[in-house]
Amino acid sequence: MLAEALLTKARRAGATPEQMQILEARLGSDHVAADLGLAHEWAWLSEPRFTFVDLFAGIGGMRLAAESEGGRCVGSIEIDKKCIDTYRHNFGDDPSGDITVIDPRSVADHNLLLAGFPCQAFSIAGLKGGFEDTRGTLFRNVAEIIAAKRPDAFILENVKGLVSHDKRKTLAVILNTLVGFPVNYHLVQPSGKSKLKGEGWSVLNALDFGVSQNRERIFIVGFKDPMAADRFRFPNPTTPGGAGLSLQDVLEDGPRWRTPVHARHFISEKYLQGLKRHRDHHESIGQGFGFEVRDHHGYANALVGGGMGRERNLIKAQMGPQVGTLDGLKGPRNDEGLRRMTPREWARLQGFPEWFEPHHADTHTYKQFGNSVAVPNVAAVVSAVMAAIERVDLPENEPSASPRQTRIAWSQPESRPNPR
């Protein structure tokens, strides 16, 4: 449990009785979000284990993950004004900045670079698929910062679709850029239990790391030291397939929290009938796209900020709405008791701590959490990176992989996961 580990670290680091009292007062919950709240407190009560920068910071999901492993943020960059508002409110830091105009040399020195960069296609001029082909993309700015600041390691996160984007050309250019001049870093070898992985990357599912959400993301990891790259292993699942998890852990009106939700989260009967017609139409043409009602004892579909993101995670209410709250619906509420998940429930599904305060406007909140990371998933990768840097011994049954770097061919065969 992270909370107990933090207390142990605090004692070993010589924390004062007052500091220990603050940490111990926050104990009392096994929920991952409570542990991450402790980590945020500890990040400012101790000397950092490492420093990091948070690029494309969003609302701070990757920051929370790194802080949970003892890191201290020394710089963050975000351009979206609404995300900046949420980030500033929760962390007290202003991440305002445009990465396309920042001088890479001006970024603070750091041990670990974190970036959840947007997926963009490259204009492939030749067959090299390297640094020169990244001109005009946001990834190019990330690569320039890595080249200029030379952190011990980087963790890049993106949607699973990056693996096959533009017939795998996009991923090939990214990987070749990271190992070639002027970046010259060392990619990690395929490891871990993911069925979709390759040199330098692995697709991990948040469902395997403590949150009730089926959310697959690619993580790209590299090191300045080739021996650290050799030691690195992608983390193995802590809750494989969502073992031991349930949506009841996060639902406000469920047995854990027992709190009626605001009436505005219920949907009208008219809107529900429209959703049913929409689903029936897509099923009739073989697309199978539409709203879904999730099982209380199952897990959520991936949270996404736009489109049908909220409608693909509808829930049957377990309590009536809060007394005295207005729903603002056009027509009566639906007869089936269906509602959308609340912003707090989305926060929990992404592993955010209870103290984290979402944006005051629901429209921005859902978009921000939908575009964020699953914090425990990132924390597991950060932990593995730090273990490699700090030369933590690996299990004997994990053979060492060669640090040899190769160029990634566009025709590299794709590993495919088993169909669900």
Buried (B, 14 or more C-beta within 10 A) or exposed (E): EBBEBBBEBBEEBEBEEEBBEBBEEBBEEEBBBBBBBBBBBBBEBBEBBBBBBBBBBBBBBBBBBBBBBBBBBBBBBBBBEBBBBBBBBBBEBEBBBEBEEBEBEEBEEBBBBBBBBEBBEBEBEEEBBBBBBBEEBBBBBBBBBBBBBBBBBBBBBBBBEBBBBBEBBBBBBBBBBBBBEEBBBBBBBBBBEBEBBBBBBBBBBBBBBBBBBBBBBBBBBBBBBBBBBBBBBBBBBBBEEBEEBBBBBBBBBBEBBEEBBBBBBBBBBEBBEEBEEBBEEEEEEEEEEBBBEBEBEBBBBBBBBEEBBBBBBBBEBBBEBBEEBEBEBEEEBBEEEBBBBBBBBBBBBBBBBBEBBBBEEBEBBBBBBBBBBBBBBBBBBBBBBBBBBEEEEBEEEEEEBEBEBEBBEBEBEEBEEEEE
